[in-house]
């Protein structure tokens, strides 16, 4: 007989995919079209597509689960103290979106008591979707367009492909830590935003190391990475929750993750 927590996770995952469908419908008409780009107080860009996608997601959550909380990049916080809270980044990688690059994604996480239970990464232009569930001791699974995927079996840093969105996301101390880790890898690439985590879940990338992030940038990605067999924590190795800071490390498996943390710690990262 299925564990009740498994049934709950499956039910909410189906709804999360409905939210991703709605956000994709809101985003696609604006891609590679003339669009007003505004600057928020922190200097980051925002467009009609960002706001339209998050609005579509919030409307559906309010209609289906009015007692659930929502934390979104564009429209703030509602009922953050609820047991179930949705964390949404309607377009992670707005800079890529504005530049016409299909490496951005919609990120949708569901938290239970502050910890991510499931996540969806949806790339609406390429129509690629990673969906992950991570219920400790019950189920862990990630799919890419409904096909189960797994992280790579690479075990040594010297064989790893690593990603970060940009070297400019690291402050001075973080940059030194990243340089030490990056120098241990076979190859390093930049610029994929959240898409790099999907590639990691599918076994094409071995490490993603980033900083200067907000909770909506990574909470949906943790179940996707973990459900595929990987590890995703902060730079100290602690599990990611709504209370986590701005640094994240995703790795294909425990061996690579452990070795990467050692490199980061050796310069006080």
C-alpha positions as CSV (number, residue, x, y, z in Angstrom):
1,X,0.0,0.0,0.0
2,X,1.5,3.4,-1.0
3,X,2.7,5.7,1.8
4,X,0.2,8.6,2.2
5,X,3.1,11.1,1.9
6,X,3.8,9.6,-1.6
7,X,0.2,10.1,-2.6
8,X,0.2,13.7,-1.4
9,X,3.5,14.5,-3.2
10,X,2.1,13.0,-6.5
11,X,-1.1,15.1,-6.1
12,X,0.9,18.3,-5.5
13,X,3.3,17.6,-8.3
14,X,0.5,17.2,-10.8
15,X,-0.8,20.6,-9.7
16,X,2.7,22.1,-10.0
17,X,2.9,20.9,-13.5
18,X,-0.4,22.7,-14.2
19,X,1.1,25.8,-12.8
20,X,4.1,25.4,-15.2
21,X,1.7,25.0,-18.1
22,X,0.0,28.3,-17.2
23,X,3.2,30.1,-16.8
24,X,4.5,28.9,-20.1
25,X,1.3,30.1,-21.8
26,X,2.0,33.6,-20.3
27,X,5.7,33.7,-21.3
28,X,5.8,32.4,-24.9
29,X,4.0,35.3,-26.5
30,X,6.6,37.7,-25.2
31,X,9.7,35.7,-26.2
32,X,11.9,37.5,-28.8
33,X,9.2,40.2,-29.1
34,X,9.4,43.9,-28.3
35,X,9.0,44.1,-24.6
36,X,9.4,46.8,-22.0
37,X,12.3,46.0,-19.6
38,X,12.2,47.7,-16.3
39,X,14.8,47.8,-13.5
40,X,13.8,46.8,-9.9
41,X,15.4,48.4,-6.9
42,X,18.2,45.8,-6.8
43,X,19.0,46.6,-10.5
44,X,17.7,43.3,-11.9
45,X,15.5,43.3,-15.0
46,X,11.8,42.6,-15.0
47,X,9.4,42.3,-18.0
48,X,5.7,41.9,-18.7
49,X,6.4,38.1,-19.1
50,X,7.8,37.8,-15.5
51,X,4.8,39.5,-14.0
52,X,2.2,37.8,-16.2
53,X,3.6,34.4,-15.4
54,X,3.7,34.9,-11.7
55,X,0.2,36.3,-11.7
56,X,-1.1,33.3,-13.6
57,X,0.6,31.0,-11.0
58,X,-0.7,32.9,-8.0
59,X,-4.3,33.0,-9.3
60,X,-4.4,29.2,-9.7
61,X,-2.9,28.6,-6.2
62,X,-5.4,31.0,-4.6
63,X,-8.2,29.2,-6.4
64,X,-7.2,25.6,-5.6
65,X,-5.4,26.0,-2.3
66,X,-6.3,29.3,-0.6
67,X,-4.7,28.3,2.7
68,X,-1.3,27.8,1.1
69,X,1.3,30.4,1.3
70,X,3.1,31.9,-1.7
71,X,6.5,33.6,-2.0
72,X,7.3,35.0,-5.4
73,X,10.0,37.2,-6.9
74,X,7.7,39.7,-8.4
75,X,4.7,40.0,-6.0
76,X,6.2,39.2,-2.6
77,X,5.0,37.1,0.3
78,X,1.5,35.8,1.3
79,X,0.9,33.5,4.3
80,X,4.6,32.6,4.7
81,X,3.9,30.9,8.0
82,X,1.5,28.3,6.4
83,X,2.5,24.6,6.5
84,X,2.5,24.5,2.7
85,X,4.2,27.3,0.8
86,X,4.8,27.7,-2.9
87,X,8.0,29.5,-3.9
88,X,8.0,30.9,-7.4
89,X,10.5,32.5,-9.8
90,X,8.4,33.1,-12.9
91,X,11.5,33.7,-15.1
92,X,14.8,32.7,-13.6
93,X,17.3,34.2,-16.0
94,X,15.4,37.3,-17.2
95,X,18.6,38.6,-18.7
96,X,18.7,35.5,-20.9
97,X,15.0,35.9,-21.8
98,X,15.5,39.5,-22.8
99,X,18.5,38.5,-24.9
100,X,16.5,35.9,-26.7
101,X,18.3,32.9,-25.1
102,X,16.2,29.9,-24.2
103,X,18.2,29.1,-21.1
104,X,15.9,30.7,-18.6
105,X,13.2,28.8,-16.8
106,X,10.2,29.0,-14.6
107,X,10.9,27.6,-11.1
108,X,8.1,26.3,-8.9
109,X,8.7,24.8,-5.5
110,X,6.4,23.5,-2.8
111,X,7.7,23.6,0.8
112,X,6.3,21.8,3.8
113,X,7.3,23.5,7.0
114,X,10.0,25.3,5.3
115,X,11.7,22.4,3.5
116,X,11.3,21.8,-0.3
117,X,9.2,18.7,-1.1
118,X,9.0,19.0,-4.8
119,X,10.2,21.3,-7.6
120,X,9.5,22.0,-11.3
121,X,11.9,23.6,-13.8
122,X,10.1,24.5,-16.9
123,X,11.7,25.8,-20.1
124,X,8.7,27.0,-22.1
125,X,10.4,27.7,-25.4
126,X,12.3,24.4,-25.8
127,X,9.3,22.8,-24.0
128,X,11.6,21.0,-21.6
129,X,10.5,20.3,-18.1
130,X,12.3,18.7,-15.1
131,X,10.1,17.7,-12.2
132,X,11.5,16.4,-9.0
133,X,10.2,14.9,-5.7
134,X,12.2,14.3,-2.6
135,X,10.3,12.9,0.3
136,X,13.0,11.5,2.7
137,X,12.7,7.7,3.3
138,X,9.6,7.6,1.0
139,X,10.4,8.6,-2.5
140,X,12.9,10.4,-4.7
141,X,12.4,10.8,-8.4
142,X,13.2,13.2,-11.2
143,X,11.8,13.2,-14.7
144,X,12.7,15.2,-17.8
145,X,9.6,15.4,-20.1
146,X,8.1,12.5,-18.1
147,X,11.2,10.2,-18.5
148,X,13.1,9.3,-15.4
149,X,16.6,10.8,-15.3
150,X,19.7,10.3,-13.2
151,X,22.8,12.3,-12.4
152,X,26.2,11.2,-13.7
153,X,28.5,8.6,-12.1
154,X,31.6,10.8,-12.2
155,X,33.4,10.5,-8.9
156,X,36.5,12.7,-9.2
157,X,36.6,16.5,-9.6
158,X,39.2,16.3,-12.3
159,X,36.6,14.6,-14.6
160,X,33.8,17.0,-13.7
161,X,32.1,19.7,-15.8
162,X,31.1,22.6,-13.7
163,X,28.8,25.6,-14.2
164,X,28.0,28.9,-12.6
165,X,25.8,31.6,-14.1
166,X,28.5,34.3,-14.0
167,X,31.8,34.8,-12.1
168,X,30.4,38.2,-11.2
169,X,27.9,36.5,-8.8
170,X,30.7,35.8,-6.3
171,X,32.1,38.4,-3.8
172,X,35.9,38.6,-3.2
173,X,36.0,35.7,-0.7
174,X,33.6,33.6,-2.7
175,X,35.5,34.2,-5.9
176,X,38.7,32.8,-4.3
177,X,36.7,29.7,-3.2
178,X,35.1,29.3,-6.6
179,X,38.5,29.7,-8.3
180,X,40.0,26.9,-6.2
181,X,37.0,24.6,-7.0
182,X,36.9,25.6,-10.7
183,X,40.7,25.0,-11.0
184,X,40.1,21.4,-9.9
185,X,37.5,20.6,-12.6
186,X,38.0,19.3,-16.2
187,X,35.8,22.1,-17.7
188,X,33.9,25.2,-16.5
189,X,31.1,26.9,-18.3
190,X,29.0,30.0,-17.6
191,X,25.7,31.5,-18.5
192,X,23.0,28.7,-18.3
193,X,21.1,30.1,-15.3
194,X,18.7,27.4,-13.9
195,X,19.0,25.3,-17.0
196,X,22.4,24.1,-15.8
197,X,20.7,22.3,-12.9
198,X,18.4,20.5,-15.3
199,X,21.5,19.4,-17.2
200,X,23.0,18.2,-14.0
201,X,19.9,16.1,-13.1
202,X,20.1,14.5,-16.6
203,X,23.8,13.6,-16.2
204,X,25.4,16.1,-18.6
205,X,26.9,18.4,-15.9
206,X,28.5,17.4,-12.6
207,X,28.7,20.5,-10.5
208,X,26.8,23.8,-10.2
209,X,28.2,26.3,-7.7
210,X,26.6,29.7,-7.2
211,X,26.2,32.6,-4.9
212,X,24.2,35.8,-4.6
213,X,20.9,33.8,-4.9
214,X,17.5,34.2,-3.3
215,X,15.3,31.4,-2.1
216,X,13.2,31.4,-5.2
217,X,16.4,30.9,-7.3
218,X,17.2,27.4,-5.8
219,X,14.4,25.8,-3.7
220,X,12.7,24.3,-6.7
221,X,16.0,22.9,-7.9
222,X,17.0,21.0,-4.8
223,X,14.3,18.3,-5.2
224,X,15.1,18.0,-8.9
225,X,18.8,17.4,-8.2
226,X,18.2,15.1,-5.2
227,X,15.5,13.2,-6.9
228,X,17.9,12.4,-9.7
229,X,20.5,11.0,-7.3
230,X,22.5,14.2,-6.7
231,X,23.3,16.4,-3.7
232,X,22.3,20.1,-3.3
233,X,23.1,22.1,-0.2
234,X,24.6,25.4,0.8
235,X,28.4,25.7,0.7
236,X,28.7,24.3,4.2
237,X,26.8,21.1,3.3
238,X,23.6,22.0,5.1
239,X,20.2,21.2,3.6
240,X,18.5,24.0,1.7
241,X,15.4,25.5,3.4
242,X,13.5,28.8,3.3
243,X,16.0,30.0,5.9
244,X,19.1,29.2,3.8
245,X,21.5,31.9,2.6
246,X,22.7,32.9,-0.9
247,X,25.3,30.1,-1.6
248,X,24.4,26.8,-3.2
249,X,26.3,23.8,-4.4
250,X,24.8,21.1,-6.5
251,X,26.7,17.9,-7.4
252,X,26.1,14.7,-9.2
253,X,26.7,12.5,-6.2
254,X,27.9,12.4,-2.6
255,X,31.6,11.8,-3.6
256,X,31.8,14.8,-5.9
257,X,29.8,16.9,-3.4
258,X,32.1,16.1,-0.5
259,X,35.2,16.9,-2.6
260,X,33.7,20.2,-3.8
261,X,32.9,21.3,-0.3
262,X,36.5,20.6,0.8
263,X,37.8,22.8,-2.0
264,X,35.4,25.6,-1.0
265,X,36.3,25.4,2.7
266,X,40.1,25.4,2.1
267,X,39.9,29.2,1.4
268,X,37.2,30.0,3.9
269,X,34.3,29.8,1.4
